[in-house]
Amino acid sequence: MNAPVSQFVPEPPVVAIVGATGVVGREVLQCLEDRGTPVASIRLLASARSAGQTLSFKGAHLPVEEVADHQFDGVNIVFFCAGATVSRRYAPVAAKAGAVVVDNSSAFRMDPTVPLIVPEANGSQIVPHAGIIANPNCVAAIATVVLAALQRCWSISRLNLVTYQSASGGGAAAMDELRDATSAKLNGDDYAPNAMPHPYAFNLFSHNSDVDGETGYNGEELKVIEETRRILSQPKLPIGVTCVRVPVLRAHSIALSVRFDHFVDVEQVRARLENAPGVRLVDDRDSNHFPMPSEATGEYDVLVGRIRRDLGDPTGHTIAMFICGDQLLKGAALNAVQIAETLLALGAAQEAA
């Protein structure tokens, strides 16, 4: 991982997106355009079967090329959106060529030499890096925006999460299956699941990652535990989690209970979250209006509400809440672009100094 890269990124950078035709790659491209992130030029890279397609960026139609080692020459930042196998093969190549890699896969998230970054939570840890920066699991990214805001005020001693995860976490095939299965169900037709292991329409089931035979936890749950601990810099934080797949297209929801070391007032928690970066308070008890995936879809902010004392904890140390975040945005593409923007800002500050 010893790569001849700058810790920061020059402005405007030459950018490449690996996996550009996938759902996350397309969202990265759209985020760069919507946010006006400075870009000198963009190379769109994908597998051989996707090469030759074109994607739109700021009114121009850009060609998609097959990913290869030489494609990283002269590139300043590379977004990897094509899965762990591709990242393990090409990310070190890109870093060696002098680019900073922002990797959306699980390939490097638990590598102690690779920063695992949610800018609102631990953006100050983005340097030092050796050319690769990891983008977290979608649940960990969404949850830690809220948790880091609380942790800056009060010490957290335990977490319990139940997630309601959307089809977008399974990629385009899972999203298509949810649409098709729902249509079939409404028409009274049979539909055999393919992308998912169980019927998806009007159903929910345990997250479709492999279950560890020893602990009984599935792979998604273990990722959430490990990555949340790392982002919050609490390697032994007790975390209980149950991850469930639900028939929602693209926003994840989380029922979250946070236990603090001492009594914390509900109104103080609400006030802290109302002013936290990357968070929008949706907590209207009178109208019974709280975070919903339909309202989180397409939004940059994580929605938080249903903030209340956990009546199951007689000590008064535990606060319960409900949060929703767009899995393709804060859970993936947006967070990756924010990492790049953080590097750009740090580079500009270094230049000014």
Sequence and secondary structure as in RCSB ss.txt:
>XXXX:A:sequence
MNAPVSQFVPEPPVVAIVGATGVVGREVLQCLEDRGTPVASIRLLASARSAGQTLSFKGAHLPVEEVADHQFDGV
NIVFFCAGATVSRRYAPVAAKAGAVVVDNSSAFRMDPTVPLIVPEANGSQIVPHAGIIANPNCVAAIATVVLAAL
QRCWSISRLNLVTYQSASGGGAAAMDELRDATSAKLNGDDYAPNAMPHPYAFNLFSHNSDVDGETGYNGEELKVI
EETRRILSQPKLPIGVTCVRVPVLRAHSIALSVRFDHFVDVEQVRARLENAPGVRLVDDRDSNHFPMPSEATGEY
DVLVGRIRRDLGDPTGHTIAMFICGDQLLKGAALNAVQIAETLLALGAAQEAA
>XXXX:A:secstr
      SS  SS EEEEETTTSHHHHHHHHHHHHHT   SEEEEEE TTTTT EEEETTEEEEEEE  GGGGTT 
SEEEE S HHHHHHHHHHHHHTT EEEE SSTTTT TTS B  HHHHGGGS S SSEEE   HHHHHHHHHHHHH
HTTS EEEEEEEEEE GGGGHHHHHHHHHHHHHHHHHT     SSSSS  TT  EE SS B TTT  BHHHHHHH
HHHHHHHT TT  EEEEEEE S SSEEEEEEEEEESS   HHHHHHHHHTSTTEEE  BTTTTB   HHHHTT S
SEEEEEEEE TT TTS EEEEEEEEETTIIIIIHHHHHHHHHHHHHHHHHHH 
